[in-house]
Amino acid sequence: MTFTVLTCEFMHESNTFSRYRTGLPQFQADTLLYGDEAIRARRNANTELAGFMDVADVAGWNVVHAISAHAVPGGQVTKAAYDHVAGVILDAARSNRSRLDGVLLGLHGSMVPEFCQDGEGYLLGLLRAELGDDIPIAATLDLHAMVSQDMVRHAQILVSYKTYPHVDMRETGAHAARILDRAMKGEVAPRTVRAHVPMLDEANSGRTDIPETLALYDRAREAESRGLLAVSVNAAFTGADVFCVGPTVLATYDSRDPGAETAARQVAEELAGAIWQRRAKKRNVFIEIDEAAAEARFWRADKPLVIADYADNPGAGSYGDSTALLEGLLAAGVDGAVFAPMVDPQAAQELHRHTQGETVTVTIGGKGDPAFGGGPLTVTGVLRRLSDGAYVGDGPILGGLSHSFGPTAVIDVDGIEVLVVSEAQQMIDLQQLRAFGIEPTARRVLVLKSMQHFRAAFEPIAGKVVVCDAGALATPRAERRAYVRAPRPLWPLDKDFERPVSRSEAV
């Protein structure tokens, strides 16, 4: 039998503390592709859709792909943008309803539109209302998903990444697709249990390059090898002030297996309990600006020093235009360095009025919110490169995918090459420098606006990695952000409480 499956990708991690909004232009700047065009662009890369198609091709599915929509993390998604993308998905479901056997969605799990706190749960509810209860729905999620009860209620199958840096998107897509295929064949009847942990996020944000957090995901894989269909550990996202904030553990099981629900509940509770017990055991050591600048000034090893500008990570919805760290590096006389990116479309436009080789004075950064990471900084330097911002990734995360920073310039300010870009992106691929005339292995110091994803491509070329909290919007000091919708008590905003036991839920 040939199954007909509706597929889509609709992904955004929404920072509710951002002053900005994420509209359709932000999706267009990253990924907004329809139907077969999306399949052609994303089929041979590390994407959820590629994983879907890996299984679909072997199984002989008839795939109806509605849309692939992805925007860089930022402020809440506008109603207009959400309605457009969701509308394409719902129209495809409606027009193909009579022949659909299943639905397979690539979601993030931390999308917050302007009109509700749970973008994925809302979308899944709309799909379920349109298609009824009989059609199985599977969804992939980012490791940093905040999973609501509605998400678990409306999708029988949920599978999250198991790596951070995220390098298993395609694998995760294929995992979800295989379970859906078995469900459509009647081999399994999937259901999911959910255990929630009252924390902002897992102590190390789900980092799988450290043993204590990797152990959570190893245990999840072990449970899968013993018969559970999928076990997902979601570290959550501190940038969203919503009712469903916090880490969750999901266990998808075959409801026809007499012992499977009990096993699912047990592993979900075990892993949720482990997250809670390790809540104070953070691995990252956050250094101050002066310490980072001093280390950069005297670094003389064969490989570059990498400084992660953690708090100004555009991949967590920060503005990407914090100037405090750059100002500290300049004041310390650091040279042979790269600072990337400085997200400032106005400055990029101003630099594009000049020619390469000119000495230019320009004011950069500090426009998002000077209270987080510093105000505008006026600098004078030599304009080394002007570009339209286009590049093709070749690393573990972006390999084979075309992206653009928009109008981009490189200005050399006293020995620090500043990559000034128009579109917000975090640093996760060497081509984000090489495409603009900067060879990262030939620089002493690389200052990268990223929390963790930079490690996939940049750590192998680094002599040392340090992490700096320069006070921007994604600062690890959560008390600087005003959480008003998140349920309390909540670690680490509140300390004197214990997590109740037996919190796993089945729907």
Stockholm file with secondary structure:
# STOCKHOLM 1.0

chainA/1-507         MTFTVLTCEFMHESNTFSRYRTGLPQFQADTLLYGDEAIRARRNANTELAGFMDVADVAGWNVVHAISAHAVPGGQVTKAAYDHVAGVILDAARSNRSRLDGVLLGLHGSMVPEFCQDGEGYLLGLLRAELGDDIPIAATLDLHAMVSQDMVRHAQILVSYKTYPHVDMRETGAHAARILDRAMKGEVAPRTVRAHVPMLDEANSGRTDIPETLALYDRAREAESRGLLAVSVNAAFTGADVFCVGPTVLATYDSRDPGAETAARQVAEELAGAIWQRRAKKRNVFIEIDEAAAEARFWRADKPLVIADYADNPGAGSYGDSTALLEGLLAAGVDGAVFAPMVDPQAAQELHRHTQGETVTVTIGGKGDPAFGGGPLTVTGVLRRLSDGAYVGDGPILGGLSHSFGPTAVIDVDGIEVLVVSEAQQMIDLQQLRAFGIEPTARRVLVLKSMQHFRAAFEPIAGKVVVCDAGALATPRAERRAYVRAPRPLWPLDKDFERPVSRSEAV
#=GR chainA/1-507 SS CCCEEEEEEEECCBCTTCSSCBCHHHHHHHEEEEHHHHHHHHTTSSSHHHHHHHHHHHHTCEEEEEEEEECCSBSCBCHHHHHHHHHHHHHHHHHTGGGCCEEEEEECSCCCBTTCSCHHHHHHHHHHHHHCSSSCEEEEECTTCCCCHHHHHHCSEEEECCCSSCCCHHHHHHHHHHHHHHHHTTSCCEEEEEEECSBSSCTTTTCTTSHHHHHHHHHHHHHHHTTCSEEEEECCCTTCCSTTCSCEEEEEEETTSTTHHHHHHHHHHHHHHHHHHTTTCCCCCEECHHHHHHHHHHCCSSSCEEEEEGGGCGGGTCCSCCCHHHHHHHHTTCCSEEEEEEECHHHHHHHTTSCTTCEEEEEESCCSCTTTTCCCEEEEEEEEEEECCEEECCSTTTTTCEEECSSEEEEEETTEEEEEESSCCCCCCTHHHHTTTCCGGGCSEEEECCSSTHHHHHGGGCSEEEEECCCCTTCSCGGGSCCSSSCSSCBTTCCSCCCCSCCCEEC
#=GC SS_cons         CCCEEEEEEEECCBCTTCSSCBCHHHHHHHEEEEHHHHHHHHTTSSSHHHHHHHHHHHHTCEEEEEEEEECCSBSCBCHHHHHHHHHHHHHHHHHTGGGCCEEEEEECSCCCBTTCSCHHHHHHHHHHHHHCSSSCEEEEECTTCCCCHHHHHHCSEEEECCCSSCCCHHHHHHHHHHHHHHHHTTSCCEEEEEEECSBSSCTTTTCTTSHHHHHHHHHHHHHHHTTCSEEEEECCCTTCCSTTCSCEEEEEEETTSTTHHHHHHHHHHHHHHHHHHTTTCCCCCEECHHHHHHHHHHCCSSSCEEEEEGGGCGGGTCCSCCCHHHHHHHHTTCCSEEEEEEECHHHHHHHTTSCTTCEEEEEESCCSCTTTTCCCEEEEEEEEEEECCEEECCSTTTTTCEEECSSEEEEEETTEEEEEESSCCCCCCTHHHHTTTCCGGGCSEEEECCSSTHHHHHGGGCSEEEEECCCCTTCSCGGGSCCSSSCSSCBTTCCSCCCCSCCCEEC
//
